[in-house]
Amino acid sequence: MELDEYRHALQFIPEQQLTAEPLRIDVVIIKKTADVEIKKNIASIFRSVNILEYKSPGDYVSVKDFYLVYGYACLYVALHKTDISGLSLTFVESRCPRKLISHLTRERKFTVEEKWPGIYIVSGDILPIQIIDSRELSEEENVWLKGLDNQLDARQVRRIADKVAALDKDTQMWAYLDAIARANKKALQEAYKMSDTAIASLRRTFEEIGFSAEWENRGFAAGEASGEVRGREETARNALAEGASVEFVRRITGLDMEAIQRLASAPPR
């Protein structure tokens, strides 16, 4: 999605078989039409073949990871008979890569410059290399990559939802929203509570792309959206069944303690 405007010039390959044997590399390879210049900040170094290593929130790119992916690049060149000058390497993590930068500058004598917020360009090797700290990326320019986080707040969730709502309805975003919903359930619940308009917008976005998060199916959001007592009671029943505390149920439904305790002691349906 970050490179959507260049979709005509890019081919995304999520897994690449290197040999006739099952030797595969667990990275994304992006092939670019050679004569197209990409001005997007995260892809300014892109060449014909671009290898990307993505670390989920909480994980990081170690020195070992760096050389492993660098080795993938060398294997790709050797086995596909590609000019190494036509490759680039991108590493994405959700923290500042201090240890790796220290190694590259001290041991490899490379130059590392933060060219844009969160984007560190490594110079001194035949391969153009960049390390991206996704949490420091611009919200304006990199809403999709920055949104792959487990520490989003309600405002950020609403911003992403607004962006998704503006997309073509055929755009396949369910996996993306599923990932951020599962990792940020509290923020998603808070976003639903902000106002009736926000609730309607979020729910409409999810419905239009055919997405339904597990917690919503279990009733956590239904009562908030309708405001009806019956809906709030159903929300409370589902939350209690999932092991939520009485105090938590009171906060998300607005029911009084007596009503919640009555529901908690009632036999299951």
Secondary structure, DSSP 8 states (H G I E B T S, - for coil): -TTGGGGGGEEEES-EE-SSSS-EESSEEEEE-TT-----GGGTT--SEEEEEE--TT----HHHHHHHHHHHHHHHHHHT--GGGEEEEEEESS--HHHHHHHHHTS--EEEEEETTEEEEESSSS-EEEEEGGGS-TTT-HHHHH--S---HHHHHHHHHHHHTS-TT---HHHHHHHHHH-HHHHHHHHHS-HHHHHHHHHHHHHTT---HHHHTTTTHHHHH--HHHHHHHHHHHHHTT--HHHHHHHH---HHHHHHHHHS---
